[in-house]
Amino acid sequence: MSNTFPFGNDLNQAESWLGHMNAKSLNWRVYYDGGLSLICGYHSFIFLGLDSLTIGIANLLAEIPSL
C-alpha cells in the first residue's frame, strides 16, 4: 500500500473504498463539543478523515462520584 493519496486504492472505483472505516487518511481534523462543565457533563471528540471522507465520534460522559 502506498503512503500517499489514494493509498493504493483505485480512483476509478472510489465508491468501493471512500468513506469506509478501513480507508486510510493522513489528514485529520478533530473538533470538540462539550456541555455543562469540565467535571460533570458530556464531551465529544469528532474526528474527520479528510483524505478518506470518514468520520469518527468519541463520547465521554463525566459524573461526580457519589457515596
C-alpha positions as CSV (number, residue, x, y, z in Angstrom):
1,M,0.0,0.0,0.0
2,S,1.3,3.5,-0.9
3,N,1.9,6.2,1.7
4,T,0.3,8.9,-0.5
5,F,-3.3,9.6,-1.5
6,P,-5.1,7.5,-2.7
7,F,-3.0,5.0,-0.7
8,G,-3.1,2.2,-3.4
9,N,-6.8,2.4,-4.0
10,D,-8.3,2.7,-7.4
11,L,-9.7,6.2,-8.0
12,N,-11.9,4.8,-10.8
13,Q,-13.7,2.7,-8.2
14,A,-13.7,5.2,-5.3
15,E,-17.2,4.2,-4.2
16,S,-15.8,0.8,-3.1
17,W,-13.4,2.4,-0.5
18,L,-14.2,6.1,0.0
19,G,-15.9,6.7,3.3
20,H,-15.4,3.2,4.6
21,M,-13.9,2.6,8.1
22,N,-10.9,0.8,6.7
23,A,-10.0,3.7,4.3
24,K,-6.6,5.3,5.3
25,S,-6.3,9.0,5.8
26,L,-3.2,11.1,6.7
27,N,-5.1,14.4,7.2
28,W,-7.4,14.7,10.1
29,R,-9.4,17.4,11.8
30,V,-10.5,17.0,15.4
31,Y,-13.4,19.0,16.8
32,Y,-14.5,19.2,20.4
33,D,-18.1,19.7,21.7
34,G,-18.9,19.7,25.4
35,G,-21.5,20.8,27.8
36,L,-22.1,21.9,31.4
37,S,-18.6,21.8,33.0
38,L,-15.3,20.0,32.9
39,I,-16.3,17.8,35.8
40,C,-19.9,17.0,35.1
41,G,-21.2,16.8,31.6
42,Y,-20.6,15.4,28.2
43,H,-17.6,15.7,26.0
44,S,-17.5,14.7,22.3
45,F,-14.5,14.5,20.1
46,I,-15.3,14.4,16.4
47,F,-12.6,13.0,14.1
48,L,-12.8,13.9,10.4
49,G,-10.6,12.0,7.9
50,L,-10.1,14.4,5.1
51,D,-8.5,12.0,2.6
52,S,-10.9,9.2,3.1
53,L,-14.1,11.2,3.9
54,T,-14.6,9.2,7.1
55,I,-15.9,10.4,10.5
56,G,-15.5,9.1,14.0
57,I,-17.1,10.3,17.2
58,A,-15.9,9.6,20.8
59,N,-18.3,10.5,23.5
60,L,-17.2,10.8,27.1
61,L,-19.7,11.2,30.0
62,A,-18.4,12.6,33.2
63,E,-20.2,12.3,36.5
64,I,-19.4,13.5,40.0
65,P,-18.7,10.5,42.2
66,S,-21.3,9.9,44.9
67,L,-21.3,7.8,48.0
